[in-house]
Amino acid sequence: VYRCVNANVTNAERVPNGLKFNGVGGGAVWPVARQGQTRRYQFANYRFTLVATVTIDALPKDASPVLGAGLEGPGDTKLLGLSYDKNRQWQPLYGAAPVSPTGSWELHKKYHVVLTMADRQGSVYVDGQSLAGSGNTIVRGATLPDISHFYIGGPQSNGAPTDSRVTVTNVLLYNRRLSAGEIRTLFLSQDMIGTDGDAGNAA
């Protein structure tokens, strides 16, 4: 947990360096604006990189979230994120910009997932490669986004609980945008994440 801000976790069990979500409502939420006066993630409204190792444990009935950033305000508005669907494709989300499903995934295979945002642009990477739509402008107008939380798995989607059956480990949050080269290096060295040698790098 970055700077000791705890996540709200539902329908999950602990696994080494992470959590396994076991069905309806399974997921975790890390507060940003929801922290109230003490906003330790305030930097996320300007720039961030969110990293996780993800394993999909069951085929979903509908698109199910992997991880992302949600906005403060009415409804279930998301700023940037990644979902997986029943056709075994990825569904990246870049603000309000529609993006077709892309790539492919396999059950029980580990994937290195990275979300980055800076200069009002968002990108999604899987296993060191950017997905279609990366670099899109996701923040329009003069105001900064008001990120309410980061989500992992899917406690809710469009106001309804999701059937989230994923294992998420080695979650790291950086207060800057990692470059494509850094993301590739992180993917190639992912087996070292969670060891003592990696401590303190996510800052």
C-alpha positions in Angstrom: 0.0 0.0 0.0 1.5 3.4 -1.0 2.0 5.5 2.1 0.0 3.2 4.2 -3.4 4.0 2.7 -5.5 0.9 3.1 -7.8 -0.6 0.5 -11.4 -1.6 1.2 -11.5 -5.3 0.1 -14.6 -7.4 -0.5 -15.0 -11.2 -1.3 -11.3 -12.0 -1.4 -8.7 -14.2 0.1 -5.0 -13.5 0.6 -2.4 -15.0 -1.6 1.4 -14.2 -1.6 1.8 -10.5 -2.4 -1.8 -10.0 -3.3 -5.4 -11.1 -3.3 -7.7 -13.5 -5.1 -11.2 -12.3 -5.7 -13.8 -15.0 -5.5 -17.0 -13.9 -7.3 -19.8 -11.5 -6.9 -18.6 -8.1 -5.6 -15.0 -9.2 -5.4 -12.6 -6.4 -5.6 -10.6 -3.7 -3.8 -10.9 0.1 -3.7 -8.1 2.5 -2.8 -9.4 5.9 -1.8 -8.0 9.1 -3.4 -10.6 11.9 -3.0 -12.6 9.6 -0.7 -9.8 10.0 2.0 -11.4 13.3 2.9 -9.1 16.1 4.1 -5.9 13.9 4.1 -5.4 13.1 0.4 -2.2 11.1 0.2 -2.9 10.2 -3.4 -3.6 13.8 -4.5 -0.7 13.5 -7.1 -2.9 11.1 -9.1 -5.0 13.9 -10.4 -1.8 15.1 -12.3 0.1 11.9 -13.1 0.5 8.3 -11.9 1.4 4.8 -13.0 -0.5 1.8 -11.6 1.1 -1.6 -12.0 -0.3 -5.1 -11.2 0.2 -8.7 -12.0 -3.1 -10.2 -13.0 -4.4 -13.8 -13.5 -7.9 -14.4 -14.8 -9.4 -17.4 -13.0 -12.7 -17.9 -14.8 -14.4 -16.8 -18.1 -16.8 -13.9 -17.3 -20.4 -13.6 -18.4 -19.9 -10.0 -19.3 -17.0 -7.6 -19.4 -15.4 -7.5 -16.0 -12.9 -4.8 -14.6 -9.3 -5.6 -13.9 -8.1 -2.3 -12.5 -8.5 1.4 -13.1 -9.2 4.9 -11.8 -12.7 6.1 -11.0 -13.9 9.7 -10.9 -15.7 11.6 -8.1 -19.3 12.4 -8.9 -22.7 10.8 -9.7 -22.8 7.4 -11.4 -19.9 5.0 -12.0 -17.6 7.2 -14.2 -14.2 5.8 -14.9 -11.2 7.8 -16.1 -8.8 5.1 -17.2 -9.0 1.3 -16.9 -8.8 -2.2 -18.3 -11.5 -4.9 -18.4 -11.6 -8.5 -19.9 -14.6 -10.0 -21.7 -16.2 -13.3 -22.5 -14.6 -13.3 -25.9 -11.2 -13.4 -24.3 -10.3 -9.9 -25.4 -9.1 -6.9 -23.4 -11.3 -3.8 -23.2 -9.2 -0.7 -22.4 -11.0 2.4 -21.3 -9.8 6.0 -22.0 -12.2 8.4 -20.5 -15.3 8.8 -22.8 -13.4 7.8 -25.9 -14.8 4.5 -27.3 -12.2 1.8 -28.0 -12.9 -1.6 -29.6 -11.8 -4.8 -27.8 -8.2 -5.7 -28.6 -5.7 -8.5 -28.1 -6.4 -11.7 -26.3 -6.0 -13.3 -22.9 -5.9 -16.9 -21.6 -7.2 -18.4 -18.4 -4.7 -19.0 -15.5 -1.9 -17.0 -17.3 -0.2 -14.2 -15.5 -0.3 -10.8 -17.2 1.7 -7.6 -16.3 -0.8 -4.7 -16.5 0.2 -1.1 -16.4 -2.0 2.1 -16.5 -0.3 5.5 -16.9 -1.6 9.1 -16.9 0.1 12.4 -17.4 -0.4 15.6 -19.4 -4.1 14.6 -19.7 -3.2 11.5 -21.7 -3.8 7.9 -20.6 -2.2 4.6 -21.7 -2.7 0.9 -21.0 0.0 -1.7 -21.3 -0.2 -5.5 -21.1 3.1 -7.4 -20.9 5.1 -4.4 -21.8 3.1 -3.6 -25.0 0.7 -0.6 -25.3 -2.9 -1.4 -26.2 -4.9 0.3 -28.9 -5.9 3.8 -27.9 -2.9 4.4 -25.7 -1.9 8.1 -25.7 -5.5 9.3 -26.0 -6.5 12.5 -24.3 -8.7 11.4 -21.4 -9.0 14.7 -19.6 -10.7 17.5 -21.5 -11.2 21.1 -20.6 -9.2 23.3 -18.3 -9.9 21.4 -15.0 -8.0 18.5 -13.6 -9.8 15.2 -13.0 -11.1 14.5 -9.5 -10.1 10.9 -9.0 -12.1 9.4 -6.2 -10.4 6.0 -6.1 -8.4 3.3 -7.7 -10.2 0.0 -8.2 -8.7 -3.5 -8.5 -11.0 -6.3 -9.6 -14.7 -5.3 -9.7 -16.6 -4.4 -6.6 -19.1 -2.7 -8.9 -19.6 -1.8 -12.6 -22.4 0.5 -13.8 -23.8 0.4 -10.2 -24.2 -3.4 -10.0 -21.8 -6.0 -8.4 -19.6 -7.8 -10.9 -18.6 -11.5 -10.8 -14.9 -10.9 -10.4 -12.7 -14.0 -10.4 -9.2 -12.7 -10.8 -6.0 -12.9 -8.8 -4.1 -9.6 -8.5 -0.6 -9.5 -7.0 2.4 -7.1 -6.8 0.4 -3.9 -7.0 2.6 -0.8 -7.2 1.6 2.9 -7.5 4.1 5.5 -8.8 3.6 9.2 -8.5 4.8 9.8 -12.1 4.3 8.4 -15.5 6.8 5.6 -16.3 8.2 5.7 -19.9 7.6 2.9 -22.3 11.1 1.7 -21.8 10.7 1.6 -18.0 7.5 -0.3 -18.4 9.2 -2.9 -20.6 12.0 -3.2 -18.1 9.5 -3.6 -15.3 7.7 -6.4 -17.2 11.0 -8.2 -17.9 11.9 -8.0 -14.2 8.5 -8.7 -12.7 9.6 -11.9 -10.9 11.7 -9.6 -8.7 8.7 -7.5 -7.6 7.7 -8.1 -4.1 11.2 -9.0 -3.0 13.2 -6.9 -0.5 15.3 -5.6 -3.4 12.3 -3.8 -4.9 11.2 -2.0 -1.7 11.0 1.7 -2.0 11.0 1.9 -5.8 7.3 2.8 -6.0 7.4 6.4 -5.0 
